[in-house]
């Protein structure tokens, strides 16, 4: 048993800038059950959250690795080679995927070597393991929307739910707190490497609430897992990268022997199929930017070695 006590609240921080605290704190305290606290900091920094977009339409892991490499270069240019950089992922394998690109390699004690910037001071941690630490700059490397993205959308084991508190106060309440942790590990800026087609709903929320700027394009319509239905069998469609096709696809969750529907376009929902002309590419839904016409086009259209111009007109079912 414990006697009487006094609740003491932390009101000051010297790690983060006031501008970052306002953004991260406002984000996490949207949850009405979150403990109310107002932090102040003597530090000030313009643009504490930097959004860096990359094209996840094709070879998304390689595109992400190249973007992270570019961000590291920007950090070195602004802060110098000796300043520490923390890469934060939602899962441990987020970093292993980058290792597989050859642009980064693993060192002991969670250290990371950049092949382009071998002397850079880089460490990797998951959002969970980063609690309590501070680095000069932070790069978030898993800002995808989806089952294994951030927020994580994996359904918890029913047995685990019996012993672990499941906060239902708002959607992804625990993930919001974890995202707050990830954002506030930096002493300067947090760089968010985000896919333009499938960005995290958390990032979209930050952009809308705080008018954050970014270069390039971002799909502001967040993709909720299992929000679309298969036009063939009615089962939910899941959105994920299919390495066999090298594309992000909406794929039917029914048994593949019952329904193998998949499409690259959630609006028109036309099934993709093998190109009958080149026998190598796949016919996917495309549209004419000038007149809006919808058509099937071969994925080998831009190929240097197997260029295929096969096209099949389609009726636009969205009209």
N, C-alpha and C positions, 0 to 999 in steps of 0.2 A: 504494500500500500504506500501511496505517496501523499504527502501533505499538500497544503495550499501552494499555489504557484502563480506566477505572473507571466502573461503572454507578452513577449517582446517581438516586435516586428522589425524586419530589416527595411529601412527606408532609403538607404543610399547604396549606390554601387559605383565602383571606380573602374570596372572592366569595360562596360558598354557605354556608347554615347547616348545622350538623352534622346536623340532622334531614333535610334534603334530600339530603345526601351519603350518609347511611345508606340511604335509599330508592333513589336512582339508582345508587349503587355496588353495592348488593346485587343490583339488577336486572341490570346488565351483567356482573357477575362470576358469574352462574349458568353462564356459558360457562366450562367447565373449562380452555379454552386461553387465556382472557383473562389478561393479566398481572395478578398479584396485587398490590394496593396498598391501603393503609388510610389514607385521608385524614382529617385532623382539622381542625376549624375553631373559632375562638373565638366565632363567631356562633351564636346559638340563636334559633329561631323556631317557634312552634306552627303546625301545619297548613301546611307549606310547599307542599304539593300540594293544589290546590283543584279539585275536579271539578264542572263546570257542565254539566248535561244540557239537551238540547233535543229537540223532537219532529221526527224526520226522516221521518214518515209522509207528509207532503205539503209540497211546496215547501221541500225541505231546505236549499237554499242560502240562501234568505231567512231561514229559521229560524236557521241558523248565524250569519248576519250580525247578526241581532237579538240573539242570545246574546252574540256578541263585543262588540257595542255595550253591552250590560248589564254585561259584565265590566269594560270600560273605565271605565264609570261607578263601579263598586265600587272600582277601583284609585284613581281620582281622589279619591273620598271618603276613602279611608284614607291615601293617600300625597301627595295634592296634584296639581295640574295640571302641575307642572314635572317630575315624575319620568318617566323614559323608559319606554316600553312597546315590547316587541319582539313582533311577530306572527310565528310560525314555522309554515311550511307544509312539506309534503313536496316539493311542486313549485311552480314559479313561478305556474302557472295557478290554484293554490289562492286566491291573492289576487285574481286577475283575476275569478274567479267572484264574489267579494264586491263588487268594483267594479261589477259588472253589476246589483247589487241597488239601487244608488243611495244606499246608506247610507255608502259610503266612496268616496274618489276618490284617484287617483294623483298624487303629487308627485315632483319630481326627487330623484335619489339614494336611491331605495327608500323615500322618505318616504310616509306615508299620512295622508290627512285624513279625520277622522270628521265627518260632517255634523252630528251632534248635539254633538260635543265638538271644535270646530274648532281649539282652542288646545292640544289634547293632543299630547304629544311621542310620535308613533307611527312605527315603522319596520317594514318587512316584510323577512324573509329566509327562504330555504329552510333546512332543517336542515343541509345541506351547507355553505352559505355562512356559516352562523352560527358556525362553529368559530373559537374564539379571542376572541369578543366577549363583552361583559357588559352587561346592561341592568338597570334597577331591577326590572322585572317582565316576565314572559314569558307569552304566551298561545299555546297550541298549537291550530291551527285545522283540522288535517286528522287527526282521530282516528277515521276510518271503517275498518271492516274490509272489505277487498275489493281488487280488482286495482290500483286507483290510490289506495289508502289508506296507512296507516302501521301495520304494515310494508307496503312495496311488494311486490306479488305478481306483477309483470310478469316473464315469463320472459326471461332475458338472451339476446341474440343469440348463436348458437353460435360465430361468429367472434370475438366479444368475449371469450368464455370462454377462448379460447386465449391471450390476452395479459393477462387480468385475473385475479387470485387469487380463487377461489371458495371461501369458507370454509364447509365442510360440517360443522363441529364441532357445530353444533346448528342447528335451524331458524331462519332469518332472523338469523344471527349478525351479519352486517354491519349489518343494520337495527337490531339491538339497540344496537350501539355508536352508531349515528346518533341513536337515541332518547335515549340517555344524554347525548349532546352537546346535544340540544335542551332537555332538562330542566335542564341545569346552566348555561344562559346567564343565569340570573336571579340577582340579588343578594338578592332577597326571596322572592317566591312564583312558582310556575309554575301557571298556570290552564289546565286542560284542558277545552276545549269539546267535549263528546262527544255523539253521537247516541244516543238511548235504545234504538233498535231494532238498530242495526248498529255497536256500539262496537268499537274496535280490541282485538285479543287482548292487546296490550301493556297496555292500560288494565285489562282484566279481571284480568290477572296481578298488577298493582300492587294492585288492590282486594283480591284474595284473600290476597296475601302480606303486606300491610302494614295490613290492616283499614281502608283509607281510606273515609271516609264521603262521602256525597253525598245531595242532595235529589232527589226524583222517582224515576223508574223507569229501570233499565238492564237490557237483555237480557243476562244473564250467560252465556248459551250462545253462544259465539262462532261466527260463520258462516264456515266454510272454503269458499273458492272451489272449485267443482267437486266438492263432497262429496256432492251429491244427484244422483239420476238421473231423467231424464224418464220418466214413466209410460207415455208413448206409444211412443217410439222407443228409449229406453234411453241416450241421449246424456246427458252431464253437464248440470246446470242451473247457470247463473251467476246471481248475485244482484246486481242493480244497479238504479239509478233509471232509469225509462223516462219521458222527458219527454213523450212522446205521451199517456201515460195519467196522468202526474203521480203515479206510485206506485212504490214499491220492489217489484220483482217477481223471481221466479225464472223465468228464461227459458231455453228449450232452446237449446243451442249448435249443434245440427244446422242444416244449410242451411234457411232459412226456407221455401223452396219445398217442402222435404221434410217438415218438422215445425215448426209455429209455436206449439207449446204454451208457455203462460206462466200463472203463478198467483201470487197474493199470499199463499198459505198453504202452507208446505212440509209441513205435517202431512197435510192432506186432499188436496192436489194436484188440485184441481178447476180446469179451464181457465176463464179469464175470457172473457167475450163481450159484445157490444153489447147494451144493454138493449132488449128488444123493445117496451117500453111507451113510454119517452120518446124513444127513438132517439138519445139524446145521451150518456147515461151508460154505465157499464160494470158488468156484474154480477160482483161479487167475493165471495169467501168471507167470511162473517161468522159470529159466534156469539152466542147469547143468554147474557148474563152470569149470568142467574138460574138457568136450567136446563141450560145447556150445549148446547142444540140448535144444529145447524149449518145455515146457509141461505145462499142467494145474496141479496145486497142490492145495490141500485143505488148507484153512487158519487154520484149527485145527491141522495141522501137529505137531506144537510145544505145543499144549495144554496138560496140565497135567491131566485134567479130561475128555476131549473128544478127545483124540488123534485120528487123521484120516490120513491114509497114501495113500488115493486115489490119483492116478495120471493118466492123459490122455495125450499121446504124441500129439504134434502139429507140423504143418509144419511151418518153419521159413519164414515168408513173407518178412522179411527184406533183404534176400539174393537174 
